[in-house]
Amino acid sequence: MKAIINGKIVLPDRIVEGGALLFDGHIHGAVDARDVPADAERIDACGGYVLPGLIDMHIHGYLGHDASDGSYEGVRTMARGIAQNGVTGFLPTTMTVSRPELRAAFAQIRRAMADSAAPGWDGARVLGLNAEGPFISPARKGAQAGGNICPGDAAFLEEYSDILRVFTIAPEVRGNMECVRAMAGRTLVSMGHTDATYTQAVAAIEAGVRHVTHLFNAQTPLKHRDPGVVGAALTDGRVSCELIADMFHVHPALFDMVARLKRDKLVLITDCTRAGGLADGEYTLGGQPIFVRGVECRLADGTIAGSVLKLNQAVNNMRRHCSLPLWEIVNMASLNPARRLGLDAKKGSLEPGKDADIALCDAEMGVKATFVSGRAVYTA
């Protein structure tokens, strides 16, 4: 038995101070500090926050590797690296690359997913696959390679039903609504990289879309006489929305409004590229060169191309610019994604019986230690 003492324990609906969190491979619960068993291993949080492990459901790469590379070691390096950011589970996210490249990437993600569930994995667990494309709109492709865009293909996706957790599609493209209908209820269908009108977006939601890829980016904007995809996403309670809270993709003045509108349907993501955790310079994304300077990642023509955001930074950025309580903001990077992925029975919060996925953080959300199923995978 282990006990985290001297910390602020962040639960789904409150923060507990003056107590201790008991765990082994699973969470036993928050107790009074006086009730810690005498033989428990004590871990001092030094007055910091005890968070549920963070879940990044949209991340392309980290430390020089990309999920689309088709490299098992690349996914494993990502898992080790993002554990330093308090992430205990993630979805390696592929781009709009060729079909053979997708198959190679999916095979290695499947392998890593199986291995990450076994003892000895030394990083965040691979919780499945996020396929961002290739069923997108050429008009809103952003930094994705236009030559690999193709119509929705449910039969192809079904080959990977054991690992596929979410995929992005532009519903207005001819033939794509059939794919939406075929996959609805089988995985999380996300609307993104789309030029859909508000009417088309609403029709897609009625057909089974339940998620929106990086809200505001690569989709039709909110206008007062033409609400677009953003308007449909913000006003439908069935739809969850991703937000890249790096202060660049979306102006922080909007953080509070979006958070109050979507509440438990808001999911913080990184959309991080292989440049994450590395210095400014030139890298690649989906086979295209990208140029990183500070928080900005761009193609040569200036198109925004992913991020170098860390998920713990996203939590802190949201905290600084949102009036909701900290526990609700933490949920956006833990419980909310767990719910959208159907994993909340075991992950996403520090409730008894759940996996002991834990992050110890300081006042600015700097990560001091990360535990996956009760085992320390990172210590600062």
Backbone hydrogen bonds, N-H to C=O, Kabsch-Sander energy under -0.5 kcal/mol:
donor,donor_aa,acceptor,acceptor_aa,energy
2,K,23,F,-2.8
3,A,41,E,-3.0
4,I,21,L,-2.4
5,I,3,A,-0.7
5,I,43,I,-2.5
6,N,19,G,-0.5
7,G,19,G,-0.5
8,K,48,G,-3.0
9,I,7,G,-0.8
9,I,16,V,-2.8
10,V,8,K,-0.6
10,V,50,V,-2.7
11,L,9,I,-0.9
11,L,14,R,-2.6
16,V,9,I,-2.8
17,E,15,I,-0.5
20,A,31,V,-2.6
21,L,4,I,-1.9
22,L,20,A,-0.6
22,L,29,G,-2.6
23,F,2,K,-2.2
24,D,26,H,-2.2
27,I,354,K,-3.0
28,H,22,L,-3.0
29,G,22,L,-1.3
31,V,20,A,-2.9
33,A,18,G,-1.1
35,D,32,D,-2.5
36,V,33,A,-1.1
40,A,37,P,-1.7
41,E,1,M,-2.5
42,R,40,A,-0.6
43,I,3,A,-3.1
44,D,42,R,-0.5
45,A,5,I,-3.0
45,A,43,I,-0.6
47,G,6,N,-3.3
48,G,45,A,-2.1
49,Y,361,C,-2.6
50,V,8,K,-3.1
51,L,49,Y,-0.7
51,L,359,A,-3.2
53,G,357,D,-2.7
54,L,86,G,-2.7
55,I,333,A,-2.9
56,D,89,G,-2.0
57,M,55,I,-0.8
59,I,91,L,-1.1
60,H,272,C,-1.9
61,G,272,C,-1.9
62,Y,65,H,-1.6
63,L,276,G,-3.0
64,G,274,R,-3.3
65,H,62,Y,-1.8
67,A,60,H,-3.4
69,D,66,D,-2.0
70,G,67,A,-0.8
72,Y,70,G,-0.5
75,V,71,S,-1.8
76,R,72,Y,-2.2
77,T,73,E,-2.5
78,M,74,G,-2.2
79,A,75,V,-2.3
80,R,76,R,-2.1
81,G,77,T,-2.6
82,I,78,M,-2.7
83,A,79,A,-0.9
84,Q,80,R,-0.6
84,Q,81,G,-1.2
85,N,82,I,-1.6
86,G,83,A,-1.5
87,V,82,I,-1.8
88,T,54,L,-2.6
89,G,54,L,-1.4
90,F,125,R,-2.2
91,L,56,D,-2.2
93,T,59,I,-2.3
94,T,92,P,-0.5
94,T,130,N,-2.2
97,V,95,M,-1.7
102,L,98,S,-2.4
103,R,99,R,-2.5
104,A,100,P,-2.2
105,A,101,E,-2.4
106,F,102,L,-3.2
107,A,103,R,-2.1
108,Q,104,A,-1.6
109,I,105,A,-2.2
110,R,106,F,-2.4
111,R,107,A,-1.9
112,A,108,Q,-2.6
113,M,109,I,-2.5
114,A,110,R,-1.9
115,D,111,R,-2.3
116,S,112,A,-2.5
117,A,113,M,-0.6
117,A,114,A,-0.8
118,A,115,D,-1.6
121,W,118,A,-1.3
124,A,79,A,-2.2
125,R,88,T,-2.8
127,L,90,F,-2.6
127,L,125,R,-0.8
128,G,90,F,-0.6
129,L,163,I,-2.9
130,N,92,P,-2.0
131,A,166,V,-2.2
132,E,94,T,-1.7
132,E,130,N,-0.8
133,G,131,A,-1.4
133,G,168,T,-0.6
135,F,168,T,-0.6
136,I,134,P,-1.3
137,S,193,H,-2.6
140,R,137,S,-1.3
141,K,138,P,-0.9
144,Q,141,K,-2.2
145,A,96,T,-0.6
146,G,144,Q,-0.6
148,N,145,A,-1.4
149,I,146,G,-1.4
150,C,134,P,-2.1
157,L,153,D,-1.9
158,E,154,A,-2.6
159,E,155,A,-0.9
159,E,156,F,-0.8
160,Y,157,L,-1.9
161,S,158,E,-1.5
163,I,160,Y,-1.5
164,L,160,Y,-2.9
165,R,129,L,-2.7
166,V,129,L,-1.3
167,F,188,L,-1.7
168,T,131,A,-2.4
169,I,190,S,-2.3
170,A,135,F,-2.5
173,V,170,A,-1.4
176,N,173,V,-2.4
179,C,175,G,-0.9
180,V,176,N,-2.1
181,R,177,M,-2.5
182,A,178,E,-2.1
183,M,179,C,-2.0
184,A,180,V,-1.8
185,G,187,T,-0.7
186,R,183,M,-2.3
187,T,183,M,-1.4
188,L,165,R,-1.7
189,V,187,T,-0.7
190,S,167,F,-2.8
190,S,188,L,-0.6
191,M,211,H,-2.7
192,G,169,I,-1.4
192,G,190,S,-0.5
193,H,218,A,-0.5
194,T,218,A,-1.5
201,A,197,T,-2.5
202,V,198,Y,-2.6
203,A,199,T,-2.1
204,A,200,Q,-2.0
205,I,201,A,-2.1
206,E,202,V,-2.3
207,A,203,A,-1.4
208,G,204,A,-0.8
208,G,205,I,-0.9
209,V,204,A,-2.4
210,R,189,V,-2.2
211,H,189,V,-1.0
212,V,240,S,-1.5
213,T,191,M,-1.9
215,L,242,E,-2.3
217,N,214,H,-1.8
219,Q,216,F,-0.5
220,T,194,T,-0.6
223,K,221,P,-0.6
223,K,226,D,-1.0
230,V,220,T,-1.7
231,G,227,P,-2.6
232,A,228,G,-1.9
233,A,229,V,-2.6
234,L,230,V,-2.4
235,T,231,G,-1.4
236,D,232,A,-0.8
237,G,235,T,-0.6
239,V,236,D,-1.5
240,S,210,R,-2.1
241,C,265,K,-2.8
242,E,212,V,-2.1
243,L,267,V,-2.0
245,A,243,L,-1.0
245,A,269,I,-0.6
246,D,244,I,-1.4
254,L,251,H,-2.3
255,F,252,P,-1.2
256,D,252,P,-0.5
256,D,321,H,-0.6
258,V,254,L,-2.5
259,A,255,F,-2.6
260,R,256,D,-2.4
261,L,257,M,-1.9
262,K,258,V,-2.6
263,R,259,A,-2.6
265,K,262,K,-2.9
266,L,263,R,-1.6
267,V,241,C,-2.9
268,L,332,M,-2.3
269,I,243,L,-2.0
270,T,58,H,-0.8
271,D,58,H,-2.8
273,T,307,S,-2.5
276,G,273,T,-2.0
278,L,275,A,-2.1
281,G,292,V,-1.2
283,Y,290,I,-2.8
285,L,288,Q,-2.6
288,Q,285,L,-1.7
290,I,283,Y,-2.6
291,F,298,R,-3.2
292,V,281,G,-3.1
293,R,296,E,-2.7
296,E,293,R,-2.0
298,R,291,F,-2.0
299,L,303,T,-2.7
302,G,299,L,-1.9
305,A,297,C,-3.2
307,S,271,D,-1.5
314,A,310,K,-1.9
315,V,311,L,-2.0
316,N,312,N,-1.9
317,N,313,Q,-2.9
318,M,314,A,-2.4
319,R,315,V,-2.4
320,R,316,N,-1.9
321,H,317,N,-1.0
321,H,318,M,-0.5
322,C,318,M,-0.6
322,C,319,R,-0.5
328,E,325,P,-0.7
329,I,325,P,-1.6
330,V,326,L,-2.9
331,N,327,W,-1.8
332,M,328,E,-0.9
332,M,329,I,-0.6
333,A,330,V,-1.8
334,S,331,N,-1.5
336,N,331,N,-3.0
338,A,334,S,-1.9
339,R,335,L,-2.6
340,R,336,N,-2.2
341,L,337,P,-1.8
342,G,339,R,-1.4
343,L,338,A,-3.3
344,D,338,A,-0.7
346,K,343,L,-1.7
347,K,343,L,-2.1
351,E,349,S,-0.8
353,G,27,I,-2.9
354,K,351,E,-2.0
355,D,346,K,-2.4
356,A,25,G,-2.3
357,D,355,D,-2.3
358,I,356,A,-0.7
358,I,371,F,-2.0
359,A,51,L,-2.6
360,L,369,A,-2.8
361,C,49,Y,-2.8
361,C,359,A,-0.5
362,D,366,G,-2.3
365,M,362,D,-1.8
368,K,360,L,-3.6
369,A,360,L,-1.3
370,T,378,Y,-2.4
371,F,358,I,-3.1
372,V,375,R,-2.6
374,G,356,A,-2.8
375,R,372,V,-1.9
377,V,370,T,-2.7
378,Y,370,T,-1.4
380,A,368,K,-3.0
